[in-house]
Amino acid sequence: MLHPVVNGECSQIADFGVALQFVGQQAIHTGLVYRDEEARLKIAHLLYHKNFQKTALPDNGFFCANAECVVNEARRIDLHARLIAMEDRQEIYYAFRFDSHCFDRNLRAKKFPVGYGLTCASFVVSVFHSVGIRIADLSSWTIREEDTKWQTDFLEELRKVADSTYVETVAKNIPTIRVRPPEAAACVMSKTIPVKCSDAEERAALMIEHVAKLMAKEESREAPFTEPLNRTGEQSSASKAE
C-alpha cells in the first residue's frame, strides 16, 4: 500500500522501502527510501545521467511503501545497513539497457559496459538483484511498442546532458526492455518474488488507481501537491516520465 509523504515524512516506513513520484495520475519517478542512523527518512535515487542522489525525501508528489520483498529479518538488517552506507558520490550512467547485477556488495556501481546504464526504475531493481534478492523476473519483460517510443523520444532529453558519442551508444541499444517506475515499485512491494511482468503491470495499475483516489481526496481539501523535481533535484513546473 502506498502512503503519501507529508512534510518529508511517511510514518509507515519502518526501515526501507520504495517511493513513487506522481504528476497527476502518471507515475514518473521511483527510488528507494530508508531510515538513516537518526531515523530520518531519506531517498536514494537516480535523477538523471550521472546524477545519483541520497537526500531528504521531498513532499512533491511522492508516495511510499515498505519493501515487502525482503521477509528475512537478517537480510533486512543487512540491506538497510548497506543503503545507509551507500556512497552518494557515484557517477551512474543513464541508459536503457542494463545489467541488474551492476552493483557490488557495498552498492558501489561497477563499470558499465558501453551503452549500458540505468534508469530510475532499473536502479531500484538492480540494487536488490546485486545483493542476491531477485525481485523481478526480467526474462518475462518483453519489448513493448510504447516503451520503444519512450526510449527514442527520451534520447532528446539525454542529449541535453551527455555528449553525442555517448548518446549514440545508448541509441544502438534501442529497442530493449523497460521496467517502468510503478512496475519496479510493484516488485519491491510484493511478498512473492520474483515478480513477472504481467503481474507487475497489473499491480502497477492498481497502485495508480489507489493514488488517484488519494489525490482526489487531497484536492477536495484544497491542499494540492507541490511541483515535481527537475533533473537537478529542484522543484520544477514540468517533468518527463522516467
C-alpha positions as CSV (number, residue, x, y, z in Angstrom):
1,M,0.0,0.0,0.0
2,L,1.3,3.4,-1.0
3,H,1.1,6.3,1.5
4,P,1.6,10.0,0.8
5,V,4.7,11.8,2.0
6,V,3.8,14.7,4.3
7,N,6.4,17.2,5.4
8,G,9.2,14.9,4.3
9,E,7.9,12.0,6.4
10,C,6.0,8.8,5.9
11,S,5.5,7.0,9.2
12,Q,4.6,3.7,7.6
13,I,8.2,3.2,6.6
14,A,10.0,1.3,9.4
15,D,13.4,0.7,7.8
16,F,13.4,0.9,4.0
17,G,11.0,0.7,1.1
18,V,10.2,2.3,-2.3
19,A,9.0,5.7,-3.4
20,L,6.9,6.7,-6.4
21,Q,6.6,10.3,-7.6
22,F,3.4,11.2,-9.4
23,V,2.4,14.1,-11.6
24,G,-1.4,13.9,-12.0
25,Q,-2.1,10.2,-12.4
26,Q,1.2,9.5,-14.0
27,A,4.0,7.7,-12.1
28,I,7.1,9.4,-13.4
29,H,9.9,8.5,-11.0
30,T,10.9,6.0,-8.4
31,G,13.7,5.5,-5.8
32,L,14.5,3.7,-2.6
33,V,13.6,5.2,0.7
34,Y,15.3,4.3,4.0
35,R,15.8,5.5,7.6
36,D,19.2,6.9,8.3
37,E,21.1,6.5,11.6
38,E,18.9,9.1,13.2
39,A,15.7,7.6,11.8
40,R,15.3,10.4,9.3
41,L,13.6,9.4,6.0
42,K,15.9,9.6,3.0
43,I,15.7,8.7,-0.7
44,A,18.4,7.1,-2.8
45,H,17.5,7.6,-6.5
46,L,18.9,8.2,-10.0
47,L,17.6,11.5,-11.1
48,Y,19.4,11.5,-14.5
49,H,22.7,10.9,-16.2
50,K,25.5,10.9,-13.6
51,N,23.0,12.4,-11.1
52,F,22.6,9.9,-8.3
53,Q,21.4,11.5,-5.1
54,K,20.8,10.5,-1.5
55,T,18.8,13.3,0.2
56,A,15.9,14.0,2.5
57,L,12.6,12.9,0.9
58,P,10.7,15.9,-0.6
59,D,6.9,16.2,-0.5
60,N,6.3,16.9,-4.1
61,G,4.1,14.1,-5.3
62,F,5.9,11.3,-3.5
63,F,4.2,8.2,-2.1
64,C,6.0,5.4,-0.2
65,A,5.6,1.8,0.7
66,N,7.6,-0.7,2.8
67,A,9.8,-3.3,1.0
68,E,7.7,-6.4,1.4
69,C,10.0,-8.4,-0.9
70,V,12.5,-9.0,2.0
71,V,10.9,-11.2,4.6
72,N,14.1,-12.5,6.3
73,E,15.0,-10.2,9.2
74,A,18.7,-10.7,8.9
75,R,18.6,-9.8,5.2
76,R,16.5,-6.7,6.0
77,I,19.0,-5.5,8.6
78,D,21.9,-6.2,6.2
79,L,20.3,-4.3,3.2
80,H,19.2,-1.5,5.4
81,A,22.8,-1.0,6.6
82,R,24.1,-1.1,3.0
83,L,21.6,1.6,1.9
84,I,22.7,3.8,4.8
85,A,26.4,3.3,3.9
86,M,25.9,3.5,0.1
87,E,28.3,6.1,-1.4
88,D,26.4,9.1,-2.6
89,R,29.1,10.4,-5.0
90,Q,28.7,7.9,-7.7
91,E,28.7,8.6,-11.4
92,I,25.9,6.3,-12.5
93,Y,25.2,6.4,-16.2
94,Y,21.7,6.8,-17.6
95,A,20.8,4.3,-20.3
96,F,18.1,1.9,-21.2
97,R,19.9,-1.5,-21.5
98,F,21.1,-2.6,-18.1
99,D,22.8,-5.4,-16.2
100,S,20.8,-5.9,-13.0
101,H,23.9,-7.1,-11.1
102,C,25.7,-3.8,-11.7
103,F,26.5,-3.0,-8.0
104,D,29.0,-4.7,-5.8
105,R,28.0,-5.9,-2.3
106,N,28.7,-2.4,-0.9
107,L,26.3,-1.0,-3.5
108,R,29.1,0.7,-5.4
109,A,28.4,0.8,-9.1
110,K,30.6,-1.4,-11.3
111,K,32.0,-0.2,-14.6
112,F,29.1,-0.2,-17.1
113,P,29.6,-1.9,-20.5
114,V,29.5,0.5,-23.4
115,G,25.9,1.7,-24.0
116,Y,24.7,0.3,-20.6
117,G,23.4,2.2,-17.6
118,L,20.3,2.6,-15.5
119,T,17.0,4.5,-15.3
120,C,15.3,5.3,-12.1
121,A,13.3,2.1,-12.2
122,S,16.2,-0.3,-13.2
123,F,18.2,1.3,-10.5
124,V,15.7,0.1,-7.9
125,V,15.6,-3.4,-9.4
126,S,19.4,-3.6,-9.7
127,V,20.1,-2.7,-6.0
128,F,18.1,-5.7,-4.9
129,H,19.4,-8.1,-7.6
130,S,23.0,-7.1,-6.8
131,V,22.7,-8.2,-3.2
132,G,21.0,-11.5,-4.2
133,I,17.3,-10.5,-3.8
134,R,15.8,-11.2,-7.2
135,I,12.6,-9.2,-7.2
136,A,11.9,-9.1,-10.9
137,D,11.8,-12.0,-13.4
138,L,13.3,-9.8,-16.2
139,S,13.1,-12.7,-18.7
140,S,9.3,-12.1,-18.6
141,W,9.6,-8.5,-19.7
142,T,9.2,-8.0,-23.5
143,I,9.8,-5.1,-25.8
144,R,6.7,-3.0,-25.8
145,E,5.9,-0.6,-28.6
146,E,5.1,2.3,-26.2
147,D,8.4,1.7,-24.4
148,T,10.4,1.8,-27.6
149,K,8.8,5.2,-28.4
150,W,9.6,6.5,-24.9
151,Q,13.2,5.4,-25.3
152,T,13.5,7.0,-28.7
153,D,11.9,10.3,-27.5
154,F,14.0,10.4,-24.4
155,L,17.2,10.5,-26.4
156,E,16.5,14.2,-27.0
157,E,16.5,14.8,-23.2
158,L,19.7,12.8,-22.8
159,R,21.4,14.9,-25.5
160,K,21.0,17.9,-23.2
161,V,23.3,16.5,-20.5
162,A,25.5,13.9,-22.3
163,D,27.9,14.1,-25.3
164,S,26.7,12.9,-28.7
165,T,29.1,9.9,-28.7
166,Y,27.6,8.6,-25.5
167,V,24.0,9.2,-26.7
168,E,24.7,7.3,-29.9
169,T,25.9,4.3,-28.0
170,V,22.7,4.4,-25.9
171,A,20.6,4.7,-29.1
172,K,22.2,1.5,-30.5
173,N,20.5,-0.5,-27.7
174,I,17.0,0.6,-28.7
175,P,14.7,-1.3,-28.6
176,T,15.3,-3.0,-25.3
177,I,13.1,-4.0,-22.3
178,R,11.9,-1.3,-20.0
179,V,10.9,-1.7,-16.4
180,R,8.6,1.2,-15.7
181,P,8.7,3.1,-12.4
182,P,5.4,1.7,-11.0
183,E,6.4,-1.8,-12.1
184,A,9.7,-1.5,-10.2
185,A,7.7,-0.4,-7.1
186,A,5.3,-3.3,-7.5
187,C,8.2,-5.7,-7.4
188,V,9.6,-4.1,-4.2
189,M,6.1,-4.2,-2.6
190,S,5.5,-7.9,-3.4
191,K,6.0,-10.7,-0.8
192,T,6.2,-13.2,-3.6
193,I,9.3,-12.8,-5.8
194,P,10.5,-12.7,-8.5
195,V,7.5,-10.8,-10.0
196,K,6.7,-11.4,-13.6
197,C,6.0,-8.5,-16.0
198,S,2.3,-9.3,-16.3
199,D,1.9,-9.3,-12.5
200,A,3.9,-6.1,-12.2
201,E,1.7,-4.4,-14.8
202,E,-1.4,-5.4,-13.0
203,R,-0.2,-4.3,-9.6
204,A,1.1,-1.0,-11.1
205,A,-2.4,-0.3,-12.5
206,L,-3.9,-0.9,-9.1
207,M,-1.4,1.4,-7.4
208,I,-2.1,4.2,-9.8
209,E,-5.8,3.8,-9.2
210,H,-5.2,3.9,-5.4
211,V,-3.1,7.1,-5.7
212,A,-5.6,8.7,-8.0
213,K,-8.2,8.3,-5.2
214,L,-5.9,9.7,-2.6
215,M,-5.1,12.7,-4.8
216,A,-8.8,13.3,-5.4
217,K,-9.4,13.3,-1.7
218,E,-6.5,15.7,-1.1
219,E,-7.7,18.1,-3.8
220,S,-11.1,18.1,-2.2
221,R,-9.4,19.5,0.9
222,E,-7.9,22.3,-1.3
223,A,-4.4,21.2,-0.5
224,P,-2.7,20.5,-3.8
225,F,0.6,18.6,-4.1
226,T,3.7,20.6,-4.8
227,E,5.6,20.6,-8.1
228,P,7.8,17.7,-9.2
229,L,11.6,17.7,-9.1
230,N,13.5,18.7,-12.2
231,R,16.7,16.9,-13.3
232,T,18.9,18.7,-10.8
233,G,16.6,17.8,-7.8
234,E,15.0,21.2,-7.6
235,Q,11.3,21.9,-8.0
236,S,10.0,22.4,-11.5
237,S,6.7,23.0,-13.1
238,A,7.3,20.4,-15.7
239,S,8.7,16.9,-15.7
240,K,9.1,13.9,-18.1
241,A,8.4,10.3,-17.2
242,E,11.4,8.3,-16.2
